[in-house]
Structures are given as C-alpha cells and as structure tokens.
Amino acid sequence: MRRGVVALLAVAGGAAVVGLWWPTAVVTGSGSALTTAVAELAGMIGSYLVCIQLLLIARVPWLERLIGLDRLIGWHKVVGTATLFLVLAHVGFMTLSQWIASGHGPIGAYLGLFSLYPDMLTATIGTAVVLLAGLLSAQALRRLLPYEVWYWTHVTTYVAIFLTFLHQISAGPVFVGHPFARGIWIAMYITTAACIFYWRVATPLMRFAEHRFEVVSVVPESARLTSVWIRSRRPELLAVRPGQFMLFRFLERGHLLSAHPYSISNVPADGLVRITVADLGDHSGRLRDLRPGTKVLLEGPFGGFVGRRRTGSVLLVAGGAGIGPIRGLAEQFARMGRSVVVIYRASRADELAFHAEFAGLPSIRVIPLIGRRDELGFDPLDAESLGYYVPDAAQREAFVCGPPAMIDKTADSLRALRVRRVQFEELSFA
C-alpha cells in the first residue's frame, strides 16, 4: 500500500509536468509546430524522470525502509529505460520539426537547431553521455565490464545532467519568460542534488567521523577468496546484519576513486565486520594488498538478503564469492537453533573457504560440490542432485547466493523440488 502511494506521487508529479507544458504548447497548425510540441513534452517528462531516477538511488533512508533497496534499484532500471526512450524521442522530434520546416535532411536539420536554440552543444554532449551510460547498463554489456568502467560512466552522468539542464532553462519555451515555471524546475533539480549530496556524500563522511572505520586484518581464505576485517570505534552504532551488503571505499591509492558493494560475511560483533571477496582480476584482486590501519568510508547497510523467520530448517546454496553472505547467515541461523544445510559449489577444492570455521559450528552440515560440469558429467545443482543431497528441501527455507548462471540453475531446481520460500542474491555490481 505504501509503495503504491509512492508510485502515485510520482505519477502526480508527471501530471504536474504536463500541466506546466500545456499553456505554452502549440498543438495545432503546421506539422513542424506539432512535432516541436511533442518534442518539448518528451524532453520535460524525460527530465522529470531523470530526477526520479536519481532519487531512487540517493540512499534516502525512509524511502529504502519503505520500499527496499532491491526494489528501488529495479525501479531505477525501469525508469532509466523510459528516460532513454524519451530523450531519443525529444531529439528525434526536434530534428523532424526542423526537417519539415527547412526541407534539409536529418543531419542538416539537427545542425540547424544549433542556430535556433542556445546551449545546444552542451545539450548534445550531455545527451550523448546519458545515452552511453544507458547503453552500458544493458545487462549483456554490464556483465562484461569492469566495475570501474561502469561506475565512472555513471558518475559522469551527473555532469551530463547538469549540461542538459542548462539547455532546458535557456531554450525551453515553458521556462523562457515564465519565472514561476522556471523556479519550479530549478527547485526540482536543486532538491534532487541536495538529496544526493547529503545521503551519498555527507552522510558517509559523518559516519566515518563517528566510527573511524579501519582495516584490522586481511586474510587469504582460499585460492581466489580474501577476507578483509574492518573495525568500528562505535560498535553500539553499527547496525548491520549477516547477508546485507555495504559500499566500501578504502582510503588508499588504487581504491580511493570508487566505492564497491561487498556483502558482510560474519555475524558482526564487537564492532567488527568482515567482507569476503573473490579475485576477479580488477579492484577485487588488489584487496589482498590492503594494509592494517587503512581507513574506510562505508555506506549502508543495504539489501534484504536476511533471515526474518526465527524457526524452521534452512537450505543455503553458495557459489564462488557467494559463500561470504552464506557463511554469516549460516552462523546466525545456527545460533537460533535452526537446522542448517549449506550446499557449497566450487570448480576446484582449493577454491573452498572457511573449512575451520564451519568445522567449529557442528550444527551446520556443509556439502561441498566440487568439479566442473564437463568433468563430472552432470550438474550437481540440478533438481535430481539437490533432491538427493537434501531430501527434505521442500520443507526448508532457501537462500541462494552466487553468480547469475548458478542462481538461474538453482532457481529452476528449487522450483522443481517445490521449495516455496526462496531468497536470491546475485553477485553483480548493478
């Protein structure tokens, strides 16, 4: 119900944007005038959705509590797709309008807009960057990109949005000579920018001033996994649960310019949190070189990959670095007295982590599934195999964490086994 109210407010804001556009819209007369009016509306709605899109990931606390970060990110992607189409519609209809009026081809018509509207160069640059960021967010491309490329492309969109904003204010007929509409539009952008600055920049700095987060130790866990232990000086203020993730920015050369999302892999106690990260050959591989005493900026915690029930048996399935959040959840559930089975998938035995820790938790049954499918001759995560390893799977609450392909396969198997309560956590940065 509350989520519906938020969506209704967003729709009402869109209606208000149409209300601003209508008094200056020319929807009769020549085809050129009509296409210009359509282009202006597409541009205004697209600009409004840009602000909505940014607010969805501004880490506004009450919004995250109300809706949840996972759903907010999903909404962010949907709104982003709609925004891209509207931006393309704005450019396309403006070009078509000039084409009709001048009789020039599409390239000549677009270049002709530079002599008719101010700040066209900045708008062109900003639009190109926004479109590039949208293209790189496509799932097929996103999984191929280093995190840093994706991250910095998205950071530059803030500059791009500012460049297009200048064009809107100076060229939009809704705003030129209409101080009321102009004031509303400027206030919308200022409010959005203030939310981003306060919760994405100021809040982590204020939290650091309270906690003084720093690296305590760096521990190799397996051939590919490394754990980093981080301490807070104010443990009573550290409200994070196993399975959740935070954004970590290590204040050391090679790490300073980007914040990375990592899941918590322990049951936080005494101000200590641990992340366990796979070496993927990029930023993650350099974590092994962090030095004790390195300061850390943290955002979060985020995510709903947590156990809300306090009774009933549990099935945990991990692959690769997915063992991190699964390790923390396993201990938490065991402390509650719940029956815990951990399915741990790895290609090689030297990739397995936490041998000693799991051995010290006898109430947890760990089933390592080692080997590549082509070597084994079957998929150990298919329904038949999971049913063999965990005959009572249908009666368990399941948590699955790992790479996308593993999650897809495990999801199919759990559905076939009639497991009804399942939570997934995909290890991807978007």
C-alpha positions in Angstrom: 0.0 0.0 0.0 2.8 2.5 0.9 4.7 1.6 -2.2 1.5 2.4 -4.2 1.4 5.8 -2.6 5.0 6.5 -3.6 4.2 5.4 -7.2 1.0 7.6 -7.2 3.0 10.6 -6.0 5.5 10.1 -8.9 2.6 9.9 -11.4 1.1 13.0 -9.9 4.4 14.8 -10.4 4.4 13.7 -14.0 0.9 15.2 -14.4 2.1 18.4 -12.9 4.9 18.5 -15.6 2.3 18.1 -18.3 0.4 21.0 -16.6 3.5 23.2 -16.9 3.9 22.3 -20.6 0.3 22.7 -21.7 0.0 26.6 -21.6 2.9 27.1 -24.0 2.3 24.1 -26.2 1.3 24.7 -29.8 -0.7 21.5 -30.8 -2.4 22.9 -33.8 -1.2 24.5 -37.1 1.8 23.2 -39.0 3.4 19.8 -38.7 6.6 21.5 -37.6 4.8 23.2 -34.7 3.1 20.0 -33.6 6.3 17.9 -33.7 8.1 20.6 -31.7 5.4 20.5 -29.0 5.7 16.7 -28.8 9.5 17.0 -28.5 9.2 19.6 -25.7 6.8 17.3 -23.8 9.1 14.3 -24.2 12.0 16.3 -23.1 10.2 17.6 -20.0 8.9 14.2 -18.9 12.3 12.7 -19.6 14.0 15.4 -17.4 11.5 14.8 -14.6 12.1 11.1 -14.8 15.9 11.7 -14.5 15.3 13.4 -11.1 13.0 10.5 -10.1 15.7 8.0 -11.2 18.4 9.8 -9.2 16.2 10.0 -6.1 15.6 6.2 -6.2 19.3 5.6 -5.7 20.1 8.6 -3.5 20.0 6.4 -0.4 17.1 8.3 1.2 16.6 6.3 4.4 12.8 6.5 4.7 12.5 5.5 1.0 14.7 2.5 1.5 12.9 1.4 4.6 9.6 1.8 2.9 10.4 0.1 -0.4 13.7 -1.8 0.0 16.9 -1.1 -2.0 16.5 -4.1 -4.3 13.1 -2.9 -5.4 14.4 0.7 -5.7 17.2 -0.5 -8.0 14.6 -2.3 -10.1 12.5 0.8 -10.4 15.7 2.8 -11.2 16.3 0.5 -14.1 12.7 0.7 -15.4 12.6 4.5 -15.1 16.1 4.7 -16.8 14.8 2.8 -19.8 11.8 5.0 -20.1 14.0 8.1 -19.8 16.3 6.9 -22.6 13.3 6.5 -24.9 12.0 9.9 -24.0 15.4 11.5 -24.6 15.6 9.9 -28.0 12.0 11.0 -28.7 12.9 14.6 -27.8 15.9 14.6 -30.1 14.1 12.8 -32.9 11.0 15.0 -32.9 13.1 18.2 -32.7 15.1 17.1 -35.7 11.9 16.1 -37.5 10.4 19.5 -36.8 13.4 21.3 -38.3 13.5 18.9 -41.2 9.8 19.7 -42.0 10.5 23.5 -41.7 13.7 23.7 -43.6 13.5 20.8 -46.0 17.0 19.7 -45.2 18.0 16.1 -44.4 18.1 14.8 -40.9 21.8 15.8 -40.3 21.3 19.3 -41.7 18.1 19.6 -39.8 19.8 18.7 -36.5 22.7 21.0 -37.2 20.2 23.8 -37.9 18.9 23.5 -34.3 22.3 25.0 -33.2 21.3 28.3 -34.7 17.8 28.3 -33.2 18.3 27.2 -29.6 21.0 28.2 -27.1 23.3 25.7 -25.3 22.9 23.1 -28.0 26.5 22.0 -27.8 26.3 21.3 -24.1 23.0 19.6 -24.5 24.4 17.4 -27.3 27.4 16.4 -25.1 25.2 15.7 -22.1 22.7 13.7 -24.1 25.5 11.6 -25.6 26.9 10.7 -22.2 23.5 9.8 -20.8 22.8 7.6 -23.8 26.2 5.9 -23.4 25.5 5.2 -19.7 22.2 3.7 -20.6 23.7 1.5 -23.2 26.4 0.3 -20.8 23.7 -0.6 -18.3 22.2 -3.1 -20.6 22.5 -6.5 -18.9 24.5 -8.2 -21.7 27.1 -5.4 -21.7 27.1 -4.7 -17.9 28.3 -8.2 -17.1 31.3 -7.8 -19.4 32.5 -4.5 -18.0 35.0 -3.9 -15.2 33.1 -2.3 -12.3 35.3 0.8 -12.5 34.2 1.5 -16.1 30.5 1.1 -15.2 31.0 3.2 -12.1 32.8 6.2 -13.7 30.5 6.2 -16.7 27.6 6.7 -14.3 29.4 9.3 -12.2 29.9 11.4 -15.4 26.2 11.4 -16.0 25.8 13.9 -13.1 27.9 16.3 -15.2 25.8 15.4 -18.3 22.6 16.1 -16.5 23.8 19.5 -15.5 24.8 20.2 -19.1 21.3 19.3 -20.4 19.7 21.3 -17.5 21.4 24.5 -18.8 19.8 23.9 -22.2 16.4 23.3 -20.7 16.4 26.6 -18.8 17.8 28.7 -21.6 15.9 27.2 -24.5 12.6 25.7 -23.2 9.6 27.8 -24.1 8.0 26.7 -20.9 10.7 28.4 -18.9 11.9 31.4 -21.0 9.9 34.4 -19.9 7.9 32.3 -17.3 9.6 32.8 -13.9 7.1 30.6 -12.0 7.7 27.5 -14.1 11.4 28.2 -14.2 11.5 28.5 -10.4 9.7 25.1 -10.0 12.1 23.4 -12.4 15.2 24.8 -10.8 13.8 23.8 -7.3 13.2 20.2 -8.6 16.8 19.9 -9.7 18.2 21.6 -6.5 16.2 19.3 -4.3 17.4 16.2 -6.2 21.0 17.4 -6.0 20.7 18.2 -2.3 19.4 14.7 -1.5 22.2 13.1 -3.4 24.9 15.2 -1.8 23.5 14.7 1.7 23.0 11.0 1.7 25.6 9.9 -0.8 28.5 12.3 0.2 27.8 14.0 3.6 26.3 11.0 5.4 29.3 8.6 4.8 31.7 11.3 5.9 29.7 12.0 9.1 29.5 8.2 9.7 33.2 7.9 9.3 33.8 10.7 11.8 31.7 8.7 14.3 33.1 5.2 13.6 36.6 5.8 12.2 36.3 2.6 10.2 39.7 1.0 9.6 41.1 -2.3 8.3 42.2 -4.6 11.1 43.5 -7.6 9.0 43.5 -9.1 5.6 43.1 -12.9 5.5 43.5 -15.2 2.4 40.7 -17.7 2.7 41.3 -19.8 -0.5 43.0 -19.6 -3.9 40.6 -16.9 -5.0 38.9 -15.6 -1.9 40.2 -12.9 0.5 38.6 -11.6 3.7 39.0 -8.1 5.0 38.2 -7.4 8.6 37.1 -3.8 9.5 36.6 -2.3 12.9 34.3 0.5 14.1 35.2 2.5 17.2 31.5 2.9 18.0 30.2 -0.8 17.9 26.9 0.2 19.5 26.0 2.2 16.4 26.9 -0.5 13.9 23.5 -1.8 12.8 24.3 -4.4 10.1 23.1 -8.0 9.7 24.7 -11.0 8.0 23.8 -11.2 4.4 23.4 -7.5 3.9 25.9 -5.5 1.8 27.6 -2.1 2.2 29.5 0.2 -0.2 33.2 0.2 0.8 35.7 3.0 -0.3 39.2 2.2 1.0 41.2 5.4 1.5 44.3 4.1 -0.1 45.9 4.5 -3.5 44.3 2.3 -6.1 41.0 2.1 -4.1 40.1 5.7 -3.4 38.3 6.7 -6.6 35.4 4.1 -6.4 33.1 2.6 -3.8 32.4 -1.1 -4.2 29.5 -3.2 -2.9 30.5 -6.2 -0.8 28.4 -8.5 1.4 29.0 -9.0 5.1 30.4 -12.5 5.8 30.3 -12.7 9.5 27.9 -12.1 12.4 29.0 -8.6 13.4 30.2 -8.4 17.0 32.4 -6.1 19.0 32.4 -3.5 16.2 34.0 -6.0 13.7 32.6 -6.7 10.2 34.1 -8.9 7.5 33.8 -9.0 3.8 35.0 -11.9 1.7 35.8 -11.1 -1.9 36.7 -13.2 -5.0 39.8 -12.1 -7.0 38.3 -11.2 -10.4 41.4 -9.6 -11.6 40.3 -6.0 -11.1 39.8 -3.9 -7.9 38.9 -7.1 -6.0 42.3 -8.6 -6.6 44.0 -5.6 -5.0 42.2 -6.1 -1.7 44.9 -8.6 -0.7 47.4 -5.7 -0.6 45.4 -3.6 1.8 47.3 -2.7 4.9 46.0 -2.8 8.5 45.1 0.7 9.6 43.7 1.7 6.2 40.7 4.0 6.7 37.4 3.1 5.1 34.3 5.0 4.1 31.1 2.9 4.4 27.6 3.4 3.0 24.8 1.2 4.1 23.8 -1.4 5.1 21.6 -2.3 2.2 19.7 -5.4 1.0 17.0 -7.8 2.1 19.1 -11.0 1.9 18.5 -11.6 5.6 16.6 -14.2 7.6 13.3 -12.8 9.0 11.9 -16.1 10.3 13.2 -17.4 13.5 12.1 -21.0 13.2 12.2 -23.8 10.6 15.0 -25.5 8.8 17.2 -23.7 6.2 18.9 -24.6 3.0 21.8 -22.3 2.0 23.4 -22.6 -1.5 26.6 -20.7 -2.3 28.8 -20.5 -5.4 32.2 -18.7 -5.6 32.2 -15.5 -3.5 28.6 -16.2 -2.6 30.0 -18.2 0.3 30.6 -14.8 2.1 27.0 -13.8 2.9 26.0 -17.5 3.2 28.7 -18.0 5.9 27.3 -15.2 8.0 23.7 -16.4 7.6 24.7 -20.0 8.5 26.1 -18.9 11.8 23.2 -16.7 12.6 20.6 -19.4 11.8 22.6 -22.0 13.8 22.6 -19.7 16.9 18.8 -19.6 16.5 18.7 -23.4 16.8 17.6 -23.8 13.2 18.6 -26.9 11.2 21.1 -25.6 8.6 22.4 -27.3 5.4 25.0 -25.5 3.2 25.5 -26.5 -0.4 28.9 -25.1 -1.4 29.6 -25.2 -5.2 33.2 -24.8 -6.4 35.2 -25.8 -9.5 38.3 -26.8 -7.5 39.0 -27.9 -4.0 41.4 -25.1 -3.4 38.6 -22.6 -4.0 36.7 -23.7 -0.9 36.9 -21.4 2.1 36.0 -21.4 5.8 36.9 -25.0 6.5 37.9 -24.4 10.1 35.0 -22.0 10.8 32.4 -24.5 9.5 34.1 -27.3 11.5 33.7 -25.2 14.6 29.9 -25.0 14.0 28.9 -28.7 14.3 25.2 -27.8 14.0 25.8 -26.8 10.4 26.0 -29.6 7.7 28.2 -28.5 4.8 28.0 -30.4 1.5 30.8 -29.3 -0.9 30.1 -29.9 -4.6 33.4 -29.8 -6.4 34.2 -30.0 -10.1 33.2 -28.6 -13.4 30.1 -30.0 -15.1 32.0 -31.3 -18.1 34.3 -33.2 -15.7 31.5 -34.6 -13.5 29.3 -35.5 -16.4 26.3 -33.9 -14.7 25.2 -30.7 -13.0 25.3 -31.1 -9.2 22.8 -28.3 -8.8 20.1 -29.9 -10.9 16.9 -30.9 -9.2 17.8 -34.6 -9.0 21.1 -34.0 -7.4 19.8 -31.4 -4.9 17.0 -33.7 -4.0 19.5 -36.5 -3.3 21.7 -34.3 -1.1 18.8 -32.6 0.7 15.8 -34.9 0.7 13.7 -32.6 2.8 14.5 -29.5 0.7 10.8 -28.8 0.1 10.4 -28.2 3.9 13.3 -25.7 4.1 13.6 -22.0 3.6 16.2 -21.5 0.9 18.8 -18.8 0.4 20.9 -18.8 -2.8 24.0 -16.5 -3.5 26.4 -16.7 -6.4 27.0 -15.8 -10.0 23.9 -15.2 -12.3 24.2 -18.6 -14.2 24.3 -20.5 -10.9 21.4 -18.7 -9.5 19.3 -19.3 -12.6 20.0 -23.1 -12.5 19.4 -23.4 -8.8 16.2 -21.5 -9.0 14.9 -23.9 -11.6 15.9 -26.9 -9.4 14.3 -25.5 -6.3 11.1 -24.8 -8.2 11.1 -28.4 -9.4 11.6 -29.6 -5.8 8.6 -27.4 -4.7 10.7 -25.2 -2.4 8.3 -22.3 -1.7 10.3 -19.8 0.3 13.5 -18.8 -1.6 15.7 -15.6 -1.5 18.3 -14.9 -4.1 21.3 -12.6 -4.0 23.1 -12.2 -7.4 26.7 -11.3 -7.2 26.8 -8.4 -9.7 27.6 -4.8 -9.2 24.5 -3.4 -10.8 
